[in-house]
Amino acid sequence: MKPFEICLFAAAGLLLLGYCFKLWPRKPWIPAVALSGTIMGVIHLLFEGARLQMIPLYVWFAGSVIGCLSALVKSKSLHPFGDVSLSRRIILGLTGIITAAVALFVPLYLLPLVILEQPSGPYAVGTASYYWTDPSRSEAFTPDPSDKRSIALRVWYPAERLQNAERAPYAYPPEQLSRVSKSLPLELRVLLNSISHTETHAYLQAPVSGEEEKYPVLLFSPGYGMSNFMYTTQTEQLASHGYIVAAIEHPYYTMFPTLAPDGQVTEGQRDLDGAGFDWAAMEREIRTLVQDAGFAISKLQEVNGQDPLGLLTGKLDLQRLGMYGHSFGGAAAAQVMHAFPEIGILAGVNMDGFPFGEEITNGLPGPFLYMQTADSDLFADKELPPEIATEPAEYGLASVEQYWAIAEELRRRKAGLLQNDGVERTIAGADHMTFSDMGLYTPLLGRKDTGLMRSINNELLIFFDRHVKNIDTVPSS
């Protein structure tokens, strides 16, 4: 909770206690608390901004103040609760306690204020966004055959430390939030409002650090349904250690809309439920992400020649290029290395993604790290309890026989993928969303474990330092 939200809660709590226990009946403290609480509420709205998860607190405080004013008018006294009956104080006291519990539960547990860990590297972090249209590809997800495929890209990079530099927004520019959220279902609107109050450590279009002539580049592809900003803890950390991280936004594969610079909103999420574990169908879906990544690399080459934002010209060392991704994007990372060997991606990482796409039997052109949860490992080894594999909320497989067949296919594909310099790494205690910021949003979306997130980010840094920078990094604690 923010400072003035805490003050608002304290004021509502004091009014509740005063009502229930008739505190200080000879002093006009109740009107004073109501007035000061109202002032703090106005300051909160003006400077901290309203948050949807604080609605129970707003309702509780407003009800307390309205009740106080009503009692003042009726009693014509500055001691409005002096003559309230015991039974009424008990009933309203219990109601107030329940409301207070809800007012704490929602913002402290269900939708907490997201706090990103401070990056540990020596560099400050800058960020900038790009939006490009590929004239060679039609957009398959719109009815207009003349539409062309577009992608968005957010870049995090080592930056100069400047006084009074503007912090970058976490998700969208504040002035665009209403435009982006107006067509979203209620639950996503509430979630977006909640995470939009997150403070980042990156500075908007800050100058690139002059410590190095140019910096190695890491291309990133998010998981299905995810946006590039949902990995900010990770991207800021890598950028603070001297990488330019270019995170793709794949329109129609995200739960939140993609925003173009002119304010145009691309909304609607591609439904993959029909594909499920149909390897051929998923290969067709992955192909779109692979083409997006290939296009992004070609545009980064243009940016390196002449950046229209005037930031990254000559700063991208595309001879030192790595790629990583999460879930669906992790599968895409392997496929990009396989499909475009001429690009020279030195190393890649799949963070807990099934190896969808074209089957790879002879490994990849460079080292590849396959990070996974313990459940993913158990799935591949056919050791996952069948009731979990067939649970719709988990994997949703039709039968135990289908589970065994898919597990066997998964094992064979992993073995082919990890030929040569492939490494498999199981992250004990992690769930699928630990590889992103999602666990910080709400416990409904993933387990919050900042220690595990730090461990995963450290693994990424060590791997890319070794295979992209060609240096050995001492693991941090």
C-alpha positions as CSV (number, residue, x, y, z in Angstrom):
1,M,0.0,0.0,0.0
2,K,1.1,3.5,-0.7
3,P,1.7,6.1,2.1
4,F,-1.6,8.0,1.8
5,E,-3.6,4.7,1.4
6,I,-2.2,3.6,4.7
7,C,-3.3,7.0,6.2
8,L,-6.7,6.5,4.8
9,F,-6.9,3.0,6.3
10,A,-5.8,4.3,9.7
11,A,-8.4,7.1,9.6
12,A,-11.2,4.6,8.8
13,G,-9.9,2.3,11.5
14,L,-9.9,5.1,14.1
15,L,-13.5,6.0,13.2
16,L,-14.5,2.3,13.6
17,L,-12.8,2.1,17.0
18,G,-14.3,5.3,18.2
19,Y,-17.8,4.2,17.2
20,C,-17.5,0.8,18.9
21,F,-15.8,1.8,22.1
22,K,-16.9,5.4,22.5
23,L,-13.2,6.7,22.7
24,W,-12.6,10.1,24.1
25,P,-16.3,11.1,24.3
26,R,-15.6,14.6,25.6
27,K,-13.3,15.7,22.8
28,P,-14.3,16.5,19.2
29,W,-11.8,14.0,17.8
30,I,-14.2,12.1,15.6
31,P,-15.0,15.0,13.2
32,A,-11.2,15.9,13.2
33,V,-10.3,12.3,12.1
34,A,-13.1,12.4,9.4
35,L,-11.8,15.7,8.1
36,S,-8.1,14.8,8.1
37,G,-8.9,11.5,6.5
38,T,-10.8,13.2,3.8
39,I,-7.9,15.6,3.1
40,M,-5.5,12.6,2.9
41,G,-7.9,10.9,0.6
42,V,-7.9,13.9,-1.8
43,I,-4.1,14.1,-1.7
44,H,-3.9,10.3,-2.4
45,L,-6.2,10.7,-5.5
46,L,-4.3,13.7,-6.8
47,F,-0.7,12.5,-6.3
48,E,-0.7,8.7,-5.9
49,G,-3.7,8.0,-8.2
50,A,-6.7,5.9,-7.6
51,R,-6.3,2.1,-7.8
52,L,-9.1,-0.3,-8.5
53,Q,-7.9,-2.7,-5.8
54,M,-8.4,0.0,-3.3
55,I,-12.2,0.3,-3.9
56,P,-13.1,-1.7,-0.7
57,L,-11.0,0.8,1.3
58,Y,-12.6,3.8,-0.5
59,V,-16.1,2.4,0.2
60,W,-15.2,1.7,3.8
61,F,-13.8,5.2,4.4
62,A,-16.6,6.9,2.5
63,G,-19.2,5.0,4.5
64,S,-17.5,5.9,7.8
65,V,-17.4,9.6,6.9
66,I,-21.0,9.7,5.7
67,G,-22.1,7.9,8.9
68,C,-20.1,10.3,11.0
69,L,-21.7,13.3,9.2
70,S,-25.1,11.9,9.5
71,A,-24.6,11.3,13.3
72,L,-23.3,14.8,13.7
73,V,-26.4,16.3,12.1
74,K,-28.8,14.1,14.1
75,S,-27.1,14.7,17.4
76,K,-26.3,18.4,16.8
77,S,-23.1,17.7,18.7
78,L,-19.4,17.2,18.1
79,H,-19.7,13.9,20.0
80,P,-22.0,12.0,17.6
81,F,-21.5,8.4,18.9
82,G,-22.1,9.0,22.6
83,D,-25.7,7.6,22.7
84,V,-25.4,4.7,20.3
85,S,-26.8,1.4,21.7
86,L,-24.5,-1.5,22.4
87,S,-26.3,-3.8,20.0
88,R,-25.9,-1.4,17.2
89,R,-22.2,-0.8,18.0
90,I,-21.7,-4.6,17.9
91,I,-23.4,-5.1,14.6
92,L,-21.7,-2.2,12.8
93,G,-18.4,-3.0,14.5
94,L,-18.5,-6.6,13.1
95,T,-19.4,-5.2,9.7
96,G,-16.5,-2.8,9.8
97,I,-14.1,-5.5,10.8
98,I,-15.1,-7.6,7.8
99,T,-14.9,-4.6,5.5
100,A,-11.4,-3.8,6.9
101,A,-10.3,-7.4,6.3
102,V,-11.4,-7.1,2.7
103,A,-9.8,-3.7,2.3
104,L,-6.5,-5.3,3.4
105,F,-6.8,-8.6,1.6
106,V,-7.3,-7.2,-1.9
107,P,-4.4,-4.7,-2.1
108,L,-1.9,-6.7,0.1
109,Y,-2.5,-10.2,-1.2
110,L,-4.9,-10.5,-4.1
111,L,-3.7,-7.6,-6.2
112,P,-0.6,-6.2,-4.4
113,L,1.5,-3.3,-5.5
114,V,4.1,-4.8,-7.8
115,I,7.6,-4.0,-6.7
116,L,10.4,-4.9,-9.1
117,E,13.8,-5.9,-7.8
118,Q,16.6,-3.4,-8.2
119,P,18.9,-4.5,-11.1
120,S,22.3,-5.6,-9.8
121,G,24.5,-4.6,-12.7
122,P,26.8,-1.5,-12.9
123,Y,24.8,0.2,-15.7
124,A,21.7,2.4,-15.5
125,V,18.9,1.1,-17.7
126,G,17.2,2.9,-20.6
127,T,14.3,1.8,-22.7
128,A,12.6,2.7,-26.0
129,S,9.9,1.2,-28.1
130,Y,9.6,0.5,-31.8
131,Y,6.7,-0.6,-34.1
132,W,7.3,-2.0,-37.6
133,T,5.2,-3.4,-40.4
134,D,6.5,-6.2,-42.7
135,P,5.4,-5.4,-46.2
136,S,6.2,-8.9,-47.3
137,R,3.8,-10.7,-45.0
138,S,0.0,-10.5,-44.9
139,E,-1.7,-10.5,-41.6
140,A,-3.4,-13.8,-41.1
141,F,-5.6,-12.8,-38.2
142,T,-7.6,-10.0,-39.8
143,P,-10.4,-10.2,-42.5
144,D,-8.8,-7.6,-44.7
145,P,-6.4,-9.4,-47.2
146,S,-4.5,-6.1,-47.7
147,D,-3.4,-5.9,-44.0
148,K,0.3,-6.5,-43.4
149,R,1.9,-8.2,-40.3
150,S,3.2,-5.7,-37.7
151,I,5.2,-6.3,-34.6
152,A,6.1,-4.1,-31.6
153,L,9.5,-4.2,-30.0
154,R,10.6,-2.8,-26.6
155,V,14.3,-2.4,-26.0
156,W,16.2,-2.2,-22.7
157,Y,19.8,-1.1,-22.8
158,P,22.8,0.1,-20.7
159,A,22.2,3.9,-20.2
160,E,23.9,7.0,-18.9
161,R,22.9,8.0,-15.4
162,L,21.1,11.3,-15.6
163,Q,19.6,13.5,-13.0
164,N,15.8,14.0,-13.2
165,A,15.4,11.5,-16.1
166,E,11.9,10.3,-16.7
167,R,11.1,6.8,-15.5
168,A,9.5,4.6,-18.1
169,P,6.0,3.2,-17.6
170,Y,5.7,-0.5,-16.8
171,A,3.0,-1.4,-19.3
172,Y,1.6,1.4,-21.4
173,P,1.9,5.2,-21.4
174,P,-0.6,6.5,-18.8
175,E,-2.4,8.6,-21.3
176,Q,-3.1,5.5,-23.4
177,L,-4.5,3.3,-20.7
178,S,-8.1,4.1,-21.3
179,R,-7.8,3.5,-25.0
180,V,-6.0,0.1,-24.5
181,S,-8.3,-1.2,-21.8
182,K,-11.8,-0.1,-23.0
183,S,-12.5,-3.4,-24.9
184,L,-10.9,-5.7,-22.3
185,P,-13.0,-8.0,-20.0
186,L,-13.4,-6.7,-16.5
187,E,-10.8,-9.0,-14.9
188,L,-8.1,-7.9,-17.4
189,R,-9.0,-4.3,-16.9
190,V,-8.6,-4.6,-13.2
191,L,-5.3,-6.4,-13.6
192,L,-4.0,-3.8,-16.1
193,N,-5.0,-1.0,-13.7
194,S,-3.1,-2.8,-10.9
195,I,0.2,-3.4,-12.7
196,S,0.2,0.0,-14.3
197,H,1.1,1.5,-11.0
198,T,4.4,-0.5,-11.0
199,E,7.5,1.7,-10.9
200,T,10.3,0.6,-13.2
201,H,14.0,1.2,-12.9
202,A,14.4,2.1,-16.6
203,Y,14.6,5.6,-18.0
204,L,12.6,6.6,-21.1
205,Q,14.9,7.0,-24.1
206,A,17.9,7.8,-21.9
207,P,21.2,8.1,-23.9
208,V,23.1,4.8,-24.3
209,S,26.0,4.4,-22.0
210,G,29.3,5.4,-23.5
211,E,31.3,2.8,-21.4
212,E,31.4,0.5,-24.4
213,E,31.5,1.3,-28.1
214,K,28.7,-1.2,-28.6
215,Y,26.8,-3.9,-26.7
216,P,25.8,-7.5,-27.3
217,V,22.1,-8.1,-28.2
218,L,19.6,-10.5,-26.8
219,L,16.4,-11.1,-28.7
220,F,13.4,-12.2,-26.5
221,S,10.1,-13.8,-27.3
222,P,7.3,-13.9,-24.7
223,G,5.0,-16.8,-23.8
224,Y,1.6,-17.2,-25.4
225,G,-0.8,-14.6,-24.0
226,M,2.1,-12.6,-22.6
227,S,3.4,-9.1,-23.4
228,N,7.0,-8.1,-23.5
229,F,6.7,-5.8,-20.5
230,M,5.7,-8.8,-18.3
231,Y,9.4,-9.8,-18.1
232,T,10.7,-6.4,-17.0
233,T,12.5,-7.8,-13.9
234,Q,14.5,-10.0,-16.3
235,T,15.1,-7.5,-19.0
236,E,16.2,-4.7,-16.7
237,Q,18.6,-7.1,-14.9
238,L,20.3,-8.2,-18.2
239,A,20.5,-4.6,-19.5
240,S,22.1,-3.5,-16.3
241,H,24.9,-6.0,-17.0
242,G,25.7,-4.7,-20.4
243,Y,23.2,-6.2,-22.8
244,I,20.8,-4.6,-25.2
245,V,17.6,-6.7,-24.8
246,A,15.1,-6.5,-27.6
247,A,11.8,-8.0,-26.6
248,I,9.2,-8.7,-29.3
249,E,5.5,-8.2,-28.9
250,H,3.6,-10.6,-31.1
251,P,0.2,-9.1,-31.9
252,Y,-2.8,-11.5,-31.5
253,Y,-0.7,-13.8,-29.3
254,T,-1.1,-11.6,-26.2
255,M,-3.9,-11.1,-23.7
256,F,-3.3,-7.4,-23.7
257,P,-3.6,-5.3,-26.9
258,T,-0.6,-4.1,-28.9
259,L,-0.3,-0.4,-29.1
260,A,1.1,1.4,-32.2
261,P,2.8,4.8,-31.9
262,D,-0.2,6.5,-33.6
263,G,-2.5,5.2,-30.9
264,Q,-3.9,2.4,-33.0
265,V,-4.8,-0.7,-30.8
266,T,-4.4,-4.2,-32.1
267,E,-6.6,-6.4,-29.9
268,G,-7.9,-9.9,-29.8
269,Q,-6.0,-13.0,-28.8
270,R,-5.4,-16.0,-31.1
271,D,-7.2,-19.1,-29.7
272,L,-4.8,-22.0,-29.5
273,D,-7.1,-24.3,-27.6
274,G,-7.9,-26.2,-30.7
275,A,-4.2,-26.9,-31.3
276,G,-3.5,-28.2,-27.9
277,F,-0.8,-30.9,-28.2
278,D,-1.3,-31.3,-32.0
279,W,2.4,-31.0,-32.9
280,A,1.6,-30.1,-36.6
281,A,-0.9,-27.4,-35.7
282,M,1.5,-25.9,-33.1
283,E,4.3,-25.9,-35.7
284,R,2.1,-23.7,-37.9
285,E,1.5,-21.3,-35.0
286,I,5.2,-21.2,-34.1
287,R,6.1,-20.3,-37.7
288,T,4.5,-16.9,-37.2
289,L,6.6,-16.1,-34.2
290,V,9.7,-17.3,-36.0
291,Q,9.0,-15.0,-38.9
292,D,8.4,-12.2,-36.5
293,A,11.8,-12.8,-34.9
294,G,13.5,-12.9,-38.3
295,F,11.9,-9.6,-39.3
296,A,12.8,-8.0,-35.9
297,I,16.5,-8.9,-36.5
298,S,16.5,-7.4,-39.9
299,K,14.9,-4.2,-38.5
300,L,17.5,-4.1,-35.7
301,Q,20.2,-4.1,-38.4
302,E,18.5,-1.0,-39.9
303,V,18.3,0.6,-36.5
304,N,22.0,0.0,-35.9
305,G,22.7,1.8,-39.2
306,Q,20.4,4.7,-38.5
307,D,18.0,4.7,-35.5
308,P,15.0,7.0,-36.1
309,L,15.0,7.7,-32.3
310,G,18.6,8.7,-32.4
311,L,19.6,6.3,-29.6
312,L,21.0,3.0,-30.9
313,T,22.8,3.9,-34.1
314,G,26.1,1.9,-34.1
315,K,25.5,0.6,-30.6
316,L,24.1,-2.9,-31.4
317,D,26.8,-5.6,-31.7
318,L,24.9,-8.0,-33.8
319,Q,28.0,-10.2,-34.1
320,R,27.3,-11.1,-30.5
321,L,23.7,-12.1,-30.7
322,G,21.7,-14.4,-28.4
323,M,18.0,-15.3,-28.1
324,Y,15.8,-16.5,-25.4
325,G,12.1,-17.0,-24.8
326,H,9.5,-18.2,-22.3
327,S,7.0,-21.0,-23.0
328,F,5.7,-20.6,-26.5
329,G,8.5,-18.0,-27.1
330,G,11.1,-20.5,-25.8
331,A,10.1,-22.9,-28.5
332,A,10.3,-20.0,-31.0
333,A,13.9,-19.3,-29.8
334,A,15.1,-22.7,-30.8
335,Q,13.2,-22.6,-34.1
336,V,14.8,-19.2,-34.9
337,M,18.3,-20.6,-34.4
338,H,17.4,-23.6,-36.5
339,A,15.7,-21.7,-39.3
340,F,18.2,-18.8,-39.7
341,P,21.7,-20.3,-39.0
342,E,23.1,-17.5,-41.2
343,I,22.1,-14.9,-38.7
344,G,24.7,-16.2,-36.3
345,I,22.8,-16.5,-33.1
346,L,25.5,-17.6,-30.7
347,A,23.4,-19.1,-27.9
348,G,19.7,-19.6,-27.0
349,V,17.5,-20.4,-24.0
350,N,14.0,-22.0,-23.8
351,M,12.4,-21.2,-20.4
352,D,9.9,-23.9,-19.7
353,G,8.4,-24.2,-23.2
354,F,7.4,-27.4,-24.9
355,P,9.6,-27.9,-28.0
356,F,6.9,-27.1,-30.5
357,G,7.7,-26.3,-34.1
358,E,9.7,-28.3,-36.7
359,E,11.3,-31.3,-35.1
360,I,15.1,-30.7,-34.5
361,T,17.1,-33.9,-34.5
362,N,20.7,-32.8,-34.7
363,G,20.9,-30.0,-32.2
364,L,21.4,-26.3,-33.0
365,P,24.2,-24.2,-34.4
366,G,25.2,-22.9,-30.9
367,P,24.8,-23.8,-27.2
368,F,21.3,-24.1,-26.0
369,L,19.9,-24.0,-22.4
370,Y,16.6,-25.8,-21.7
371,M,15.3,-24.5,-18.4
372,Q,12.2,-26.2,-17.0
373,T,10.1,-26.6,-13.9
374,A,10.1,-29.9,-12.0
375,D,6.6,-30.6,-13.3
376,S,7.8,-30.3,-16.9
377,D,10.6,-32.7,-16.1
378,L,8.2,-35.2,-14.5
379,F,5.8,-34.8,-17.5
380,A,8.6,-35.8,-19.9
381,D,9.6,-38.7,-17.7
382,K,6.0,-40.0,-17.5
383,E,6.2,-39.5,-13.7
384,L,3.5,-36.9,-13.5
385,P,0.3,-38.3,-11.8
386,P,-2.2,-39.1,-14.6
387,E,-5.0,-37.2,-12.8
388,I,-2.9,-34.0,-13.2
389,A,-2.1,-34.6,-16.8
390,T,-5.8,-35.1,-17.6
391,E,-7.0,-32.2,-15.4
392,P,-8.4,-29.5,-17.8
393,A,-6.9,-26.7,-15.8
394,E,-3.4,-28.2,-16.1
395,Y,-2.7,-30.0,-19.4
396,G,-6.2,-31.1,-20.3
397,L,-5.3,-34.4,-22.0
398,A,-8.1,-36.7,-23.0
399,S,-6.6,-39.9,-21.5
400,V,-3.6,-41.5,-19.8
401,E,-2.6,-43.1,-23.1
402,Q,-2.5,-39.7,-24.8
403,Y,-0.3,-38.4,-21.9
404,W,2.2,-41.2,-22.4
405,A,2.3,-40.7,-26.2
406,I,2.9,-36.9,-25.8
407,A,5.5,-37.5,-23.1
408,E,7.4,-39.9,-25.4
409,E,7.2,-37.3,-28.2
410,L,8.5,-34.6,-25.8
411,R,11.4,-36.8,-24.7
412,R,12.5,-37.5,-28.2
413,R,12.2,-33.9,-29.3
414,K,14.2,-32.7,-26.3
415,A,16.9,-35.3,-27.0
416,G,17.3,-34.1,-30.6
417,L,17.2,-30.4,-29.6
418,L,19.9,-30.8,-27.0
419,Q,22.4,-32.7,-29.2
420,N,25.8,-31.1,-29.4
421,D,26.0,-28.3,-26.8
422,G,22.5,-28.5,-25.3
423,V,22.0,-28.3,-21.5
424,E,18.9,-29.2,-19.6
425,R,18.4,-27.5,-16.2
426,T,15.5,-28.1,-13.8
427,I,14.6,-25.2,-11.5
428,A,13.3,-26.8,-8.3
429,G,10.3,-25.0,-6.7
430,A,9.5,-22.9,-9.8
431,D,6.2,-22.9,-11.5
432,H,5.5,-21.9,-15.2
433,M,5.1,-18.2,-14.4
434,T,8.2,-17.9,-12.2
435,F,10.1,-17.1,-15.4
436,S,8.1,-13.9,-15.7
437,D,6.8,-11.1,-13.5
438,M,3.3,-12.7,-13.4
439,G,3.8,-14.2,-9.9
440,L,4.3,-10.6,-8.6
441,Y,0.8,-9.6,-10.0
442,T,-1.4,-11.9,-8.0
443,P,-1.2,-15.4,-6.5
444,L,-4.0,-16.4,-8.9
445,L,-1.5,-16.3,-11.8
446,G,1.6,-17.8,-10.3
447,R,3.8,-18.4,-7.2
448,K,5.6,-15.3,-5.9
449,D,9.2,-16.2,-5.2
450,T,11.6,-13.4,-5.7
451,G,14.5,-15.7,-4.7
452,L,13.7,-18.1,-7.5
453,M,13.3,-15.3,-10.0
454,R,16.7,-14.0,-9.0
455,S,18.2,-17.4,-9.4
456,I,16.7,-17.8,-12.9
457,N,17.9,-14.4,-14.0
458,N,21.4,-15.2,-12.6
459,E,21.4,-18.5,-14.7
460,L,20.5,-16.4,-17.8
461,L,23.3,-13.9,-17.1
462,I,25.9,-16.6,-16.6
463,F,24.9,-18.5,-19.7
464,F,24.9,-15.5,-22.0
465,D,28.1,-14.1,-20.5
466,R,29.8,-17.4,-21.3
467,H,28.5,-17.9,-24.8
468,V,27.8,-14.4,-26.1
469,K,30.3,-12.2,-24.3
470,N,32.8,-15.1,-23.9
471,I,33.5,-14.4,-20.3
472,D,33.0,-16.4,-17.1
473,T,30.8,-14.7,-14.6
474,V,31.0,-15.4,-10.8
475,P,27.4,-16.4,-9.7
476,S,25.8,-13.8,-7.4
477,S,24.1,-14.8,-4.2
